[in-house]
Amino acid sequence: MSSALPPFSCRYTPNVPALLQSLQCSVAISTYQAGKVIFLSPDGNGSMRQLPRNFDKPMGM
C-alpha cells in the first residue's frame, strides 16, 4: 500500500460547496510556476470535486 501524498489537496469551509452550487459555478486556480490549473466544483453532496490539469508552459489566468 502506498502512502504517497495526492498531487493536490485543499481545505474549505462547509459553506463553499453550497455557495458554488447555488451560483452554479466552479473555481479555477492557476499555479503559474508549477504549470497547473485546478478546477474546483461542488459535487452536490456537500463536498468538492478537484480536477487538476498539467501544462508544459507556465500561464496565468
C-alpha distance matrix in Angstrom:
0.0 3.8 6.7 9.3 12.3 13.9 16.9 19.3 19.7 22.9 24.6 27.8 30.3 30.6 33.8 32.4 31.0 34.2 36.4 34.8 35.1 38.8 39.5 37.7 36.1 33.0 32.4 31.7 30.6 31.2 29.6 32.4 31.2 27.6 29.0 27.1 28.4 26.5 28.1 27.6 29.0 29.4 27.6 30.3 28.2 28.8 25.8 25.4 23.9 23.0 23.8 23.4 25.3 25.7 29.2 30.5 33.3 33.5 35.3 36.5 37.4
3.8 0.0 3.8 5.6 8.9 10.8 13.6 16.2 16.9 20.3 22.4 25.7 28.5 29.1 32.2 30.6 29.4 32.9 34.7 33.0 33.6 37.3 37.7 36.0 34.1 30.8 29.9 29.0 27.6 28.0 26.1 28.9 27.5 24.0 25.5 23.8 25.3 23.7 25.5 25.3 27.1 27.8 26.5 29.5 27.6 27.9 24.6 23.8 22.2 20.8 21.5 20.6 22.4 22.6 26.0 27.3 29.9 30.0 31.9 33.1 34.2
6.7 3.8 0.0 3.8 6.4 9.2 12.3 14.3 14.6 17.8 19.6 23.1 25.8 26.8 29.9 28.4 27.6 31.1 32.8 31.4 32.3 35.8 36.2 34.9 32.9 29.5 28.4 27.6 25.9 26.4 24.4 27.3 26.0 22.6 24.6 22.8 24.3 22.4 24.4 23.9 25.9 26.6 25.6 28.6 26.6 26.3 23.0 22.3 21.3 19.8 20.9 19.9 22.1 22.3 25.7 27.1 29.4 29.0 30.9 31.8 32.8
9.3 5.6 3.8 0.0 3.8 6.5 8.9 11.5 12.5 16.0 18.4 22.0 25.1 26.3 29.2 27.2 26.5 30.1 31.5 29.8 31.0 34.5 34.6 33.2 30.9 27.3 25.9 24.8 22.9 23.1 21.0 23.8 22.3 18.9 20.8 19.2 21.0 19.5 21.8 21.8 24.1 25.2 24.6 27.8 26.3 25.9 22.4 21.1 19.7 17.6 18.4 16.9 18.8 18.7 22.1 23.4 25.6 25.3 27.2 28.3 29.5
12.3 8.9 6.4 3.8 0.0 3.8 6.4 8.1 8.9 12.3 14.8 18.4 21.6 23.1 25.8 23.7 23.3 27.0 28.1 26.6 28.0 31.4 31.4 30.2 27.8 24.2 22.6 21.6 19.6 20.1 18.1 21.1 20.0 16.7 18.7 16.8 18.3 16.5 18.9 18.6 21.1 22.4 22.1 25.4 24.0 23.2 19.6 18.2 17.1 14.8 16.0 14.5 16.8 17.1 20.5 22.1 24.0 23.2 24.8 25.5 26.5
13.9 10.8 9.2 6.5 3.8 0.0 3.8 5.4 6.7 10.5 13.4 16.7 20.1 21.3 23.7 21.3 20.6 24.3 25.4 23.5 24.8 28.3 28.2 26.8 24.4 20.8 19.5 18.4 16.9 17.6 16.1 19.3 18.7 15.3 16.7 14.3 15.3 13.3 15.4 15.3 17.7 19.1 18.9 22.3 21.3 20.7 17.0 15.1 13.6 11.2 12.2 11.0 13.5 14.3 18.0 20.1 22.0 21.3 22.5 23.1 23.9
16.9 13.6 12.3 8.9 6.4 3.8 0.0 3.8 7.0 10.6 14.1 17.2 20.8 22.3 24.3 21.4 20.9 24.7 25.3 23.1 24.7 28.1 27.5 26.1 23.3 19.6 17.8 16.1 14.3 14.4 12.7 15.7 15.1 11.6 12.9 10.6 12.1 10.7 13.5 14.2 17.1 19.2 19.5 23.1 22.7 22.0 18.2 15.6 13.8 10.6 10.7 8.4 10.5 10.8 14.3 16.4 18.2 17.5 18.8 19.7 20.7
19.3 16.2 14.3 11.5 8.1 5.4 3.8 0.0 3.8 7.0 10.6 13.5 17.2 18.9 20.7 17.8 17.6 21.4 21.8 19.8 21.7 25.0 24.3 23.2 20.4 16.7 14.8 13.5 11.6 12.4 11.2 14.7 14.8 11.7 13.0 10.2 10.7 8.6 11.1 11.2 14.4 16.4 17.2 20.6 20.3 19.2 15.4 12.8 11.6 8.4 9.4 7.6 10.6 11.7 15.1 17.7 18.8 17.4 18.1 18.2 18.8
19.7 16.9 14.6 12.5 8.9 6.7 7.0 3.8 0.0 3.8 7.1 10.3 13.9 15.6 17.7 15.1 15.1 18.9 19.5 18.0 19.9 23.1 22.8 22.1 19.6 16.1 14.3 14.0 12.4 14.2 13.3 17.1 17.5 14.8 16.2 13.2 13.0 10.2 11.8 10.6 13.4 14.7 15.6 18.7 17.9 16.4 12.7 10.7 10.5 8.2 10.7 10.1 13.5 15.1 18.4 21.2 22.1 20.4 20.7 20.2 20.2
22.9 20.3 17.8 16.0 12.3 10.5 10.6 7.0 3.8 0.0 3.8 6.7 10.4 12.5 14.4 11.9 12.6 16.2 16.6 15.5 17.7 20.5 20.4 20.2 17.7 14.5 12.6 13.0 11.5 14.0 13.7 17.4 18.4 16.3 17.7 14.6 13.7 10.6 11.5 9.6 12.3 13.2 14.7 17.5 16.8 14.5 11.2 9.4 10.4 8.9 11.9 11.8 15.4 17.3 20.2 23.2 23.6 21.4 21.1 19.9 19.5
24.6 22.4 19.6 18.4 14.8 13.4 14.1 10.6 7.1 3.8 0.0 3.8 7.1 9.5 11.8 10.1 11.3 14.5 15.1 14.9 17.0 19.5 19.8 20.1 18.2 15.5 13.8 15.1 14.0 16.8 16.8 20.4 21.5 19.8 21.2 18.2 17.0 13.8 14.0 11.3 13.2 13.2 14.9 16.9 15.8 13.0 10.2 9.6 11.8 11.4 14.8 15.3 18.9 20.9 23.8 26.8 27.1 24.7 24.1 22.6 21.8
27.8 25.7 23.1 22.0 18.4 16.7 17.2 13.5 10.3 6.7 3.8 0.0 3.8 6.5 8.1 6.5 8.4 11.2 11.6 11.9 14.2 16.3 16.7 17.5 15.9 13.8 12.5 14.7 14.2 17.5 18.2 21.7 23.3 21.9 22.9 19.8 18.0 14.7 14.1 10.8 12.0 11.4 13.7 15.1 14.2 10.9 9.0 8.8 11.9 12.2 15.7 16.8 20.3 22.7 25.4 28.6 28.6 26.1 25.0 23.0 21.7
30.3 28.5 25.8 25.1 21.6 20.1 20.8 17.2 13.9 10.4 7.1 3.8 0.0 3.8 5.5 5.8 8.3 9.8 10.5 12.0 13.9 15.3 16.4 17.7 16.8 15.4 14.7 17.4 17.3 20.8 21.7 25.1 26.8 25.6 26.5 23.4 21.4 18.1 17.0 13.5 13.9 12.4 14.6 15.0 13.9 10.2 9.6 10.6 14.2 15.3 18.8 20.2 23.8 26.3 29.0 32.2 32.1 29.5 28.2 26.0 24.4
30.6 29.1 26.8 26.3 23.1 21.3 22.3 18.9 15.6 12.5 9.5 6.5 3.8 0.0 3.8 5.6 6.5 7.3 9.2 11.0 11.9 13.3 15.2 16.3 16.1 15.3 15.5 18.6 19.2 22.8 24.0 27.5 29.4 27.9 28.6 25.2 22.9 19.3 17.7 13.9 13.3 10.8 12.5 12.2 10.8 7.0 7.6 9.7 13.5 15.5 19.1 21.2 24.7 27.7 30.4 33.9 34.0 31.7 30.3 28.1 26.2
33.8 32.2 29.9 29.2 25.8 23.7 24.3 20.7 17.7 14.4 11.8 8.1 5.5 3.8 0.0 3.8 5.7 5.2 6.0 8.7 9.8 10.5 12.2 13.9 14.0 13.9 14.3 17.7 18.8 22.5 24.2 27.4 29.7 28.6 28.9 25.6 22.9 19.6 17.5 13.9 12.9 10.6 13.0 12.3 12.0 8.3 9.5 10.9 14.6 16.6 19.8 22.0 25.3 28.3 30.7 34.2 34.0 31.6 29.8 27.3 25.0
32.4 30.6 28.4 27.2 23.7 21.3 21.4 17.8 15.1 11.9 10.1 6.5 5.8 5.6 3.8 0.0 3.8 5.4 5.1 6.2 8.5 9.9 10.6 11.9 11.1 10.4 10.5 13.9 15.0 18.7 20.6 23.8 26.2 25.1 25.2 21.9 19.1 15.9 13.8 10.3 9.7 8.2 11.3 11.6 12.0 8.7 8.5 8.5 11.9 13.4 16.5 18.5 21.7 24.7 27.0 30.5 30.3 27.8 26.0 23.5 21.3
31.0 29.4 27.6 26.5 23.3 20.6 20.9 17.6 15.1 12.6 11.3 8.4 8.3 6.5 5.7 3.8 0.0 3.8 5.5 5.2 6.0 8.6 9.9 10.1 9.9 9.3 10.6 14.0 15.7 19.4 21.5 24.8 27.2 25.7 25.4 21.9 18.9 15.5 12.9 9.2 7.4 4.8 7.7 7.8 8.5 5.7 5.8 6.1 9.4 11.8 14.8 17.4 20.7 24.0 26.5 30.2 30.3 28.3 26.5 24.4 22.1
34.2 32.9 31.1 30.1 27.0 24.3 24.7 21.4 18.9 16.2 14.5 11.2 9.8 7.3 5.2 5.4 3.8 0.0 3.8 5.6 5.0 6.1 8.6 9.6 10.6 11.4 13.1 16.8 18.7 22.5 24.8 27.9 30.5 29.2 28.9 25.3 22.2 18.9 16.1 12.6 10.3 7.3 9.6 8.1 9.1 6.5 8.5 9.6 12.7 15.4 18.2 21.0 24.1 27.5 29.8 33.5 33.6 31.5 29.4 27.1 24.5
36.4 34.7 32.8 31.5 28.1 25.4 25.3 21.8 19.5 16.6 15.1 11.6 10.5 9.2 6.0 5.1 5.5 3.8 0.0 3.8 5.4 5.2 6.2 8.4 8.9 10.0 11.3 15.1 17.1 20.9 23.4 26.2 29.1 28.2 27.8 24.4 21.2 18.3 15.4 12.3 10.5 8.7 11.9 11.1 12.6 10.1 11.2 11.3 14.1 16.1 18.5 21.0 23.8 27.0 29.0 32.6 32.2 29.9 27.6 24.9 22.1
34.8 33.0 31.4 29.8 26.6 23.5 23.1 19.8 18.0 15.5 14.9 11.9 12.0 11.0 8.7 6.2 5.2 5.6 3.8 0.0 3.8 5.5 5.0 5.8 5.4 6.3 8.3 12.0 14.6 18.2 21.0 23.8 26.8 25.7 24.9 21.5 18.1 15.3 12.1 9.3 7.2 6.3 9.8 9.8 12.1 10.3 10.5 9.5 11.5 13.3 15.3 17.9 20.5 23.8 25.7 29.4 29.1 27.1 24.7 22.3 19.4
35.1 33.6 32.3 31.0 28.0 24.8 24.7 21.7 19.9 17.7 17.0 14.2 13.9 11.9 9.8 8.5 6.0 5.0 5.4 3.8 0.0 3.8 5.4 4.9 6.6 8.4 11.2 14.8 17.6 21.2 24.0 26.8 29.8 28.4 27.4 23.9 20.5 17.5 14.1 11.3 8.1 5.9 8.3 7.1 10.0 9.1 10.2 10.0 11.8 14.5 16.4 19.5 22.0 25.6 27.7 31.5 31.6 29.8 27.5 25.3 22.4
38.8 37.3 35.8 34.5 31.4 28.3 28.1 25.0 23.1 20.5 19.5 16.3 15.3 13.3 10.5 9.9 8.6 6.1 5.2 5.5 3.8 0.0 3.8 5.4 8.0 10.7 13.3 17.0 19.8 23.4 26.3 29.0 32.1 31.1 30.1 26.7 23.2 20.5 17.0 14.4 11.6 9.6 12.0 10.2 12.8 11.7 13.4 13.5 15.6 18.0 19.9 22.8 25.2 28.7 30.5 34.2 34.0 32.1 29.5 27.0 23.8
39.5 37.7 36.2 34.6 31.4 28.2 27.5 24.3 22.8 20.4 19.8 16.7 16.4 15.2 12.2 10.6 9.9 8.6 6.2 5.0 5.4 3.8 0.0 3.8 5.5 8.7 11.1 14.6 17.6 20.9 24.1 26.5 29.8 29.1 27.8 24.7 21.0 18.8 15.4 13.4 11.0 10.3 13.2 12.5 15.4 14.2 15.1 14.2 15.8 17.6 18.9 21.5 23.5 26.8 28.2 31.9 31.4 29.4 26.6 23.9 20.6
37.7 36.0 34.9 33.2 30.2 26.8 26.1 23.2 22.1 20.2 20.1 17.5 17.7 16.3 13.9 11.9 10.1 9.6 8.4 5.8 4.9 5.4 3.8 0.0 3.8 7.2 10.6 13.7 17.1 20.3 23.6 25.9 29.2 28.1 26.6 23.3 19.6 17.3 13.7 12.0 9.1 8.7 11.1 10.6 14.1 13.7 14.3 13.0 13.8 15.7 16.6 19.6 21.4 24.9 26.4 30.1 30.0 28.4 25.7 23.5 20.2
36.1 34.1 32.9 30.9 27.8 24.4 23.3 20.4 19.6 17.7 18.2 15.9 16.8 16.1 14.0 11.1 9.9 10.6 8.9 5.4 6.6 8.0 5.5 3.8 0.0 3.8 7.0 10.0 13.4 16.6 19.9 22.2 25.5 24.5 23.0 19.8 16.0 14.0 10.4 9.2 7.1 8.3 11.2 12.0 15.2 14.4 14.0 11.8 12.3 13.4 14.0 16.5 18.2 21.6 23.0 26.6 26.4 24.7 22.0 19.7 16.5
33.0 30.8 29.5 27.3 24.2 20.8 19.6 16.7 16.1 14.5 15.5 13.8 15.4 15.3 13.9 10.4 9.3 11.4 10.0 6.3 8.4 10.7 8.7 7.2 3.8 0.0 3.8 6.7 10.1 13.3 16.5 19.0 22.1 20.9 19.5 16.2 12.6 10.2 6.7 5.6 4.6 7.2 10.3 12.2 14.9 13.9 12.5 9.6 9.6 10.0 10.6 12.9 14.8 18.1 19.8 23.5 23.3 21.6 19.2 17.2 14.4
32.4 29.9 28.4 25.9 22.6 19.5 17.8 14.8 14.3 12.6 13.8 12.5 14.7 15.5 14.3 10.5 10.6 13.1 11.3 8.3 11.2 13.3 11.1 10.6 7.0 3.8 0.0 3.8 6.6 10.1 13.2 15.7 18.8 18.0 16.9 13.7 10.2 8.1 5.6 5.1 6.6 9.5 12.8 15.0 17.1 15.6 13.6 10.5 10.6 9.8 10.4 11.7 13.6 16.4 17.9 21.5 21.0 18.8 16.5 14.2 11.6
31.7 29.0 27.6 24.8 21.6 18.4 16.1 13.5 14.0 13.0 15.1 14.7 17.4 18.6 17.7 13.9 14.0 16.8 15.1 12.0 14.8 17.0 14.6 13.7 10.0 6.7 3.8 0.0 3.8 6.6 10.0 12.3 15.5 14.7 13.3 10.3 6.7 5.6 4.4 6.3 8.9 12.4 15.1 17.9 19.9 18.6 16.2 12.6 11.8 9.8 9.3 9.5 10.7 13.1 14.3 17.8 17.2 15.1 12.8 10.8 8.6
30.6 27.6 25.9 22.9 19.6 16.9 14.3 11.6 12.4 11.5 14.0 14.2 17.3 19.2 18.8 15.0 15.7 18.7 17.1 14.6 17.6 19.8 17.6 17.1 13.4 10.1 6.6 3.8 0.0 3.8 6.6 9.3 12.3 11.6 10.9 8.2 5.5 5.1 6.4 8.1 11.4 14.7 17.4 20.3 21.8 20.1 17.4 13.9 13.3 10.6 10.3 9.2 10.4 12.0 13.2 16.3 15.5 12.9 11.1 9.2 8.1
31.2 28.0 26.4 23.1 20.1 17.6 14.4 12.4 14.2 14.0 16.8 17.5 20.8 22.8 22.5 18.7 19.4 22.5 20.9 18.2 21.2 23.4 20.9 20.3 16.6 13.3 10.1 6.6 3.8 0.0 3.8 5.7 8.9 8.7 7.7 5.9 4.5 6.5 8.9 11.4 14.8 18.2 20.7 23.8 25.2 23.7 20.8 17.3 16.2 13.0 11.9 9.7 9.7 10.1 10.5 13.2 11.9 9.2 7.5 6.1 6.5
29.6 26.1 24.4 21.0 18.1 16.1 12.7 11.2 13.3 13.7 16.8 18.2 21.7 24.0 24.2 20.6 21.5 24.8 23.4 21.0 24.0 26.3 24.1 23.6 19.9 16.5 13.2 10.0 6.6 3.8 0.0 3.8 5.8 5.4 5.9 5.2 6.2 8.1 11.4 13.6 17.2 20.5 22.7 26.0 27.0 25.4 22.2 18.8 17.7 14.2 13.3 10.4 10.3 9.7 10.2 12.2 11.1 8.1 8.0 7.6 9.4
32.4 28.9 27.3 23.8 21.1 19.3 15.7 14.7 17.1 17.4 20.4 21.7 25.1 27.5 27.4 23.8 24.8 27.9 26.2 23.8 26.8 29.0 26.5 25.9 22.2 19.0 15.7 12.3 9.3 5.7 3.8 0.0 3.8 5.6 5.4 6.9 8.3 11.2 14.2 16.8 20.3 23.7 26.0 29.2 30.5 28.9 25.8 22.3 21.1 17.6 16.3 13.2 12.2 10.7 9.8 11.0 8.8 5.2 5.3 5.6 8.7
31.2 27.5 26.0 22.3 20.0 18.7 15.1 14.8 17.5 18.4 21.5 23.3 26.8 29.4 29.7 26.2 27.2 30.5 29.1 26.8 29.8 32.1 29.8 29.2 25.5 22.1 18.8 15.5 12.3 8.9 5.8 3.8 0.0 3.8 5.6 8.1 10.8 13.4 16.8 19.3 22.9 26.2 28.2 31.6 32.5 31.0 27.6 24.3 23.0 19.3 18.1 14.6 13.6 11.3 10.5 10.6 8.8 5.8 7.9 9.2 12.5
27.6 24.0 22.6 18.9 16.7 15.3 11.6 11.7 14.8 16.3 19.8 21.9 25.6 27.9 28.6 25.1 25.7 29.2 28.2 25.7 28.4 31.1 29.1 28.1 24.5 20.9 18.0 14.7 11.6 8.7 5.4 5.6 3.8 0.0 3.8 5.6 9.0 11.3 15.0 17.4 21.0 24.3 25.9 29.4 30.2 28.9 25.4 22.1 20.5 16.7 15.3 11.6 10.7 8.3 8.6 9.3 8.9 6.9 9.3 10.9 13.6
29.0 25.5 24.6 20.8 18.7 16.7 12.9 13.0 16.2 17.7 21.2 22.9 26.5 28.6 28.9 25.2 25.4 28.9 27.8 24.9 27.4 30.1 27.8 26.6 23.0 19.5 16.9 13.3 10.9 7.7 5.9 5.4 5.6 3.8 0.0 3.8 7.1 10.2 13.6 16.6 20.0 23.5 25.1 28.6 29.8 28.8 25.4 21.9 19.9 16.1 14.0 10.5 8.5 5.9 5.1 6.4 6.0 4.6 6.7 9.0 11.6
27.1 23.8 22.8 19.2 16.8 14.3 10.6 10.2 13.2 14.6 18.2 19.8 23.4 25.2 25.6 21.9 21.9 25.3 24.4 21.5 23.9 26.7 24.7 23.3 19.8 16.2 13.7 10.3 8.2 5.9 5.2 6.9 8.1 5.6 3.8 0.0 3.8 6.5 10.0 13.0 16.3 19.8 21.3 24.9 26.0 25.1 21.7 18.1 16.1 12.4 10.3 6.8 5.6 4.6 5.9 8.8 9.1 7.8 8.4 9.6 11.1
28.4 25.3 24.3 21.0 18.3 15.3 12.1 10.7 13.0 13.7 17.0 18.0 21.4 22.9 22.9 19.1 18.9 22.2 21.2 18.1 20.5 23.2 21.0 19.6 16.0 12.6 10.2 6.7 5.5 4.5 6.2 8.3 10.8 9.0 7.1 3.8 0.0 3.8 6.6 9.9 13.1 16.7 18.5 21.9 23.4 22.5 19.4 15.7 13.7 10.3 8.3 5.8 5.3 6.6 8.0 11.4 11.4 9.9 9.0 9.1 9.2
26.5 23.7 22.4 19.5 16.5 13.3 10.7 8.6 10.2 10.6 13.8 14.7 18.1 19.3 19.6 15.9 15.5 18.9 18.3 15.3 17.5 20.5 18.8 17.3 14.0 10.2 8.1 5.6 5.1 6.5 8.1 11.2 13.4 11.3 10.2 6.5 3.8 0.0 3.8 6.5 9.8 13.3 15.0 18.5 19.7 18.8 15.6 11.9 10.1 6.7 5.5 4.2 6.2 8.8 11.1 14.7 15.1 13.6 12.6 12.1 11.5
28.1 25.5 24.4 21.8 18.9 15.4 13.5 11.1 11.8 11.5 14.0 14.1 17.0 17.7 17.5 13.8 12.9 16.1 15.4 12.1 14.1 17.0 15.4 13.7 10.4 6.7 5.6 4.4 6.4 8.9 11.4 14.2 16.8 15.0 13.6 10.0 6.6 3.8 0.0 3.8 6.5 10.2 12.1 15.4 17.1 16.4 13.6 9.8 8.0 5.8 5.0 6.3 8.4 11.7 13.8 17.5 17.9 16.5 14.9 13.9 12.3
27.6 25.3 23.9 21.8 18.6 15.3 14.2 11.2 10.6 9.6 11.3 10.8 13.5 13.9 13.9 10.3 9.2 12.6 12.3 9.3 11.3 14.4 13.4 12.0 9.2 5.6 5.1 6.3 8.1 11.4 13.6 16.8 19.3 17.4 16.6 13.0 9.9 6.5 3.8 0.0 3.8 7.0 9.3 12.4 13.9 12.8 10.0 6.4 5.7 4.9 6.6 8.7 11.6 14.9 17.3 21.0 21.4 19.7 18.1 16.7 14.9
29.0 27.1 25.9 24.1 21.1 17.7 17.1 14.4 13.4 12.3 13.2 12.0 13.9 13.3 12.9 9.7 7.4 10.3 10.5 7.2 8.1 11.6 11.0 9.1 7.1 4.6 6.6 8.9 11.4 14.8 17.2 20.3 22.9 21.0 20.0 16.3 13.1 9.8 6.5 3.8 0.0 3.8 6.3 9.1 11.2 10.6 8.6 5.5 5.2 6.7 8.3 11.4 14.1 17.7 20.1 23.9 24.3 22.9 21.1 19.7 17.4
29.4 27.8 26.6 25.2 22.4 19.1 19.2 16.4 14.7 13.2 13.2 11.4 12.4 10.8 10.6 8.2 4.8 7.3 8.7 6.3 5.9 9.6 10.3 8.7 8.3 7.2 9.5 12.4 14.7 18.2 20.5 23.7 26.2 24.3 23.5 19.8 16.7 13.3 10.2 7.0 3.8 0.0 3.8 5.6 7.7 7.1 6.0 4.5 6.0 8.9 11.3 14.6 17.5 21.1 23.7 27.5 28.1 26.5 24.8 23.2 20.9
27.6 26.5 25.6 24.6 22.1 18.9 19.5 17.2 15.6 14.7 14.9 13.7 14.6 12.5 13.0 11.3 7.7 9.6 11.9 9.8 8.3 12.0 13.2 11.1 11.2 10.3 12.8 15.1 17.4 20.7 22.7 26.0 28.2 25.9 25.1 21.3 18.5 15.0 12.1 9.3 6.3 3.8 0.0 3.8 5.5 6.8 5.9 5.4 5.7 9.5 11.7 15.3 18.2 21.9 24.8 28.5 29.6 28.4 27.0 25.8 23.7
30.3 29.5 28.6 27.8 25.4 22.3 23.1 20.6 18.7 17.5 16.9 15.1 15.0 12.2 12.3 11.6 7.8 8.1 11.1 9.8 7.1 10.2 12.5 10.6 12.0 12.2 15.0 17.9 20.3 23.8 26.0 29.2 31.6 29.4 28.6 24.9 21.9 18.5 15.4 12.4 9.1 5.6 3.8 0.0 3.8 5.8 7.1 8.2 9.5 13.2 15.4 19.0 21.9 25.6 28.4 32.2 33.1 31.8 30.2 28.7 26.3
28.2 27.6 26.6 26.3 24.0 21.3 22.7 20.3 17.9 16.8 15.8 14.2 13.9 10.8 12.0 12.0 8.5 9.1 12.6 12.1 10.0 12.8 15.4 14.1 15.2 14.9 17.1 19.9 21.8 25.2 27.0 30.5 32.5 30.2 29.8 26.0 23.4 19.7 17.1 13.9 11.2 7.7 5.5 3.8 0.0 3.8 5.6 8.2 10.1 13.8 16.6 20.0 23.3 26.8 29.9 33.6 34.6 33.3 32.0 30.6 28.5
28.8 27.9 26.3 25.9 23.2 20.7 22.0 19.2 16.4 14.5 13.0 10.9 10.2 7.0 8.3 8.7 5.7 6.5 10.1 10.3 9.1 11.7 14.2 13.7 14.4 13.9 15.6 18.6 20.1 23.7 25.4 28.9 31.0 28.9 28.8 25.1 22.5 18.8 16.4 12.8 10.6 7.1 6.8 5.8 3.8 0.0 3.8 7.0 10.1 13.4 16.7 19.7 23.1 26.6 29.5 33.2 33.9 32.2 30.8 29.1 27.0
25.8 24.6 23.0 22.4 19.6 17.0 18.2 15.4 12.7 11.2 10.2 9.0 9.6 7.6 9.5 8.5 5.8 8.5 11.2 10.5 10.2 13.4 15.1 14.3 14.0 12.5 13.6 16.2 17.4 20.8 22.2 25.8 27.6 25.4 25.4 21.7 19.4 15.6 13.6 10.0 8.6 6.0 5.9 7.1 5.6 3.8 0.0 3.8 7.0 10.0 13.4 16.3 19.8 23.1 26.2 29.8 30.7 29.0 27.9 26.5 24.7
25.4 23.8 22.3 21.1 18.2 15.1 15.6 12.8 10.7 9.4 9.6 8.8 10.6 9.7 10.9 8.5 6.1 9.6 11.3 9.5 10.0 13.5 14.2 13.0 11.8 9.6 10.5 12.6 13.9 17.3 18.8 22.3 24.3 22.1 21.9 18.1 15.7 11.9 9.8 6.4 5.5 4.5 5.4 8.2 8.2 7.0 3.8 0.0 3.8 6.5 9.9 12.7 16.2 19.5 22.5 26.2 27.0 25.4 24.2 22.9 21.2
23.9 22.2 21.3 19.7 17.1 13.6 13.8 11.6 10.5 10.4 11.8 11.9 14.2 13.5 14.6 11.9 9.4 12.7 14.1 11.5 11.8 15.6 15.8 13.8 12.3 9.6 10.6 11.8 13.3 16.2 17.7 21.1 23.0 20.5 19.9 16.1 13.7 10.1 8.0 5.7 5.2 6.0 5.7 9.5 10.1 10.1 7.0 3.8 0.0 3.8 6.7 9.9 13.2 16.7 19.9 23.5 24.6 23.5 22.6 21.7 20.2
23.0 20.8 19.8 17.6 14.8 11.2 10.6 8.4 8.2 8.9 11.4 12.2 15.3 15.5 16.6 13.4 11.8 15.4 16.1 13.3 14.5 18.0 17.6 15.7 13.4 10.0 9.8 9.8 10.6 13.0 14.2 17.6 19.3 16.7 16.1 12.4 10.3 6.7 5.8 4.9 6.7 8.9 9.5 13.2 13.8 13.4 10.0 6.5 3.8 0.0 3.8 6.3 9.9 13.2 16.4 19.9 21.1 20.0 19.3 18.7 17.7
23.8 21.5 20.9 18.4 16.0 12.2 10.7 9.4 10.7 11.9 14.8 15.7 18.8 19.1 19.8 16.5 14.8 18.2 18.5 15.3 16.4 19.9 18.9 16.6 14.0 10.6 10.4 9.3 10.3 11.9 13.3 16.3 18.1 15.3 14.0 10.3 8.3 5.5 5.0 6.6 8.3 11.3 11.7 15.4 16.6 16.7 13.4 9.9 6.7 3.8 0.0 3.8 6.6 10.3 13.3 17.0 18.4 17.7 17.1 17.1 16.2
23.4 20.6 19.9 16.9 14.5 11.0 8.4 7.6 10.1 11.8 15.3 16.8 20.2 21.2 22.0 18.5 17.4 21.0 21.0 17.9 19.5 22.8 21.5 19.6 16.5 12.9 11.7 9.5 9.2 9.7 10.4 13.2 14.6 11.6 10.5 6.8 5.8 4.2 6.3 8.7 11.4 14.6 15.3 19.0 20.0 19.7 16.3 12.7 9.9 6.3 3.8 0.0 3.8 6.9 10.2 13.7 15.1 14.5 14.4 14.8 14.8
25.3 22.4 22.1 18.8 16.8 13.5 10.5 10.6 13.5 15.4 18.9 20.3 23.8 24.7 25.3 21.7 20.7 24.1 23.8 20.5 22.0 25.2 23.5 21.4 18.2 14.8 13.6 10.7 10.4 9.7 10.3 12.2 13.6 10.7 8.5 5.6 5.3 6.2 8.4 11.6 14.1 17.5 18.2 21.9 23.3 23.1 19.8 16.2 13.2 9.9 6.6 3.8 0.0 3.8 6.8 10.4 12.1 12.2 12.3 13.5 13.9
25.7 22.6 22.3 18.7 17.1 14.3 10.8 11.7 15.1 17.3 20.9 22.7 26.3 27.7 28.3 24.7 24.0 27.5 27.0 23.8 25.6 28.7 26.8 24.9 21.6 18.1 16.4 13.1 12.0 10.1 9.7 10.7 11.3 8.3 5.9 4.6 6.6 8.8 11.7 14.9 17.7 21.1 21.9 25.6 26.8 26.6 23.1 19.5 16.7 13.2 10.3 6.9 3.8 0.0 3.8 6.9 9.0 9.6 10.8 12.9 14.3
29.2 26.0 25.7 22.1 20.5 18.0 14.3 15.1 18.4 20.2 23.8 25.4 29.0 30.4 30.7 27.0 26.5 29.8 29.0 25.7 27.7 30.5 28.2 26.4 23.0 19.8 17.9 14.3 13.2 10.5 10.2 9.8 10.5 8.6 5.1 5.9 8.0 11.1 13.8 17.3 20.1 23.7 24.8 28.4 29.9 29.5 26.2 22.5 19.9 16.4 13.3 10.2 6.8 3.8 0.0 3.8 5.6 7.1 8.4 11.3 13.2
30.5 27.3 27.1 23.4 22.1 20.1 16.4 17.7 21.2 23.2 26.8 28.6 32.2 33.9 34.2 30.5 30.2 33.5 32.6 29.4 31.5 34.2 31.9 30.1 26.6 23.5 21.5 17.8 16.3 13.2 12.2 11.0 10.6 9.3 6.4 8.8 11.4 14.7 17.5 21.0 23.9 27.5 28.5 32.2 33.6 33.2 29.8 26.2 23.5 19.9 17.0 13.7 10.4 6.9 3.8 0.0 3.8 6.9 9.4 12.9 15.4
33.3 29.9 29.4 25.6 24.0 22.0 18.2 18.8 22.1 23.6 27.1 28.6 32.1 34.0 34.0 30.3 30.3 33.6 32.2 29.1 31.6 34.0 31.4 30.0 26.4 23.3 21.0 17.2 15.5 11.9 11.1 8.8 8.8 8.9 6.0 9.1 11.4 15.1 17.9 21.4 24.3 28.1 29.6 33.1 34.6 33.9 30.7 27.0 24.6 21.1 18.4 15.1 12.1 9.0 5.6 3.8 0.0 3.8 6.4 10.1 13.1
33.5 30.0 29.0 25.3 23.2 21.3 17.5 17.4 20.4 21.4 24.7 26.1 29.5 31.7 31.6 27.8 28.3 31.5 29.9 27.1 29.8 32.1 29.4 28.4 24.7 21.6 18.8 15.1 12.9 9.2 8.1 5.2 5.8 6.9 4.6 7.8 9.9 13.6 16.5 19.7 22.9 26.5 28.4 31.8 33.3 32.2 29.0 25.4 23.5 20.0 17.7 14.5 12.2 9.6 7.1 6.9 3.8 0.0 3.8 7.1 10.5
35.3 31.9 30.9 27.2 24.8 22.5 18.8 18.1 20.7 21.1 24.1 25.0 28.2 30.3 29.8 26.0 26.5 29.4 27.6 24.7 27.5 29.5 26.6 25.7 22.0 19.2 16.5 12.8 11.1 7.5 8.0 5.3 7.9 9.3 6.7 8.4 9.0 12.6 14.9 18.1 21.1 24.8 27.0 30.2 32.0 30.8 27.9 24.2 22.6 19.3 17.1 14.4 12.3 10.8 8.4 9.4 6.4 3.8 0.0 3.8 6.9
36.5 33.1 31.8 28.3 25.5 23.1 19.7 18.2 20.2 19.9 22.6 23.0 26.0 28.1 27.3 23.5 24.4 27.1 24.9 22.3 25.3 27.0 23.9 23.5 19.7 17.2 14.2 10.8 9.2 6.1 7.6 5.6 9.2 10.9 9.0 9.6 9.1 12.1 13.9 16.7 19.7 23.2 25.8 28.7 30.6 29.1 26.5 22.9 21.7 18.7 17.1 14.8 13.5 12.9 11.3 12.9 10.1 7.1 3.8 0.0 3.8
37.4 34.2 32.8 29.5 26.5 23.9 20.7 18.8 20.2 19.5 21.8 21.7 24.4 26.2 25.0 21.3 22.1 24.5 22.1 19.4 22.4 23.8 20.6 20.2 16.5 14.4 11.6 8.6 8.1 6.5 9.4 8.7 12.5 13.6 11.6 11.1 9.2 11.5 12.3 14.9 17.4 20.9 23.7 26.3 28.5 27.0 24.7 21.2 20.2 17.7 16.2 14.8 13.9 14.3 13.2 15.4 13.1 10.5 6.9 3.8 0.0
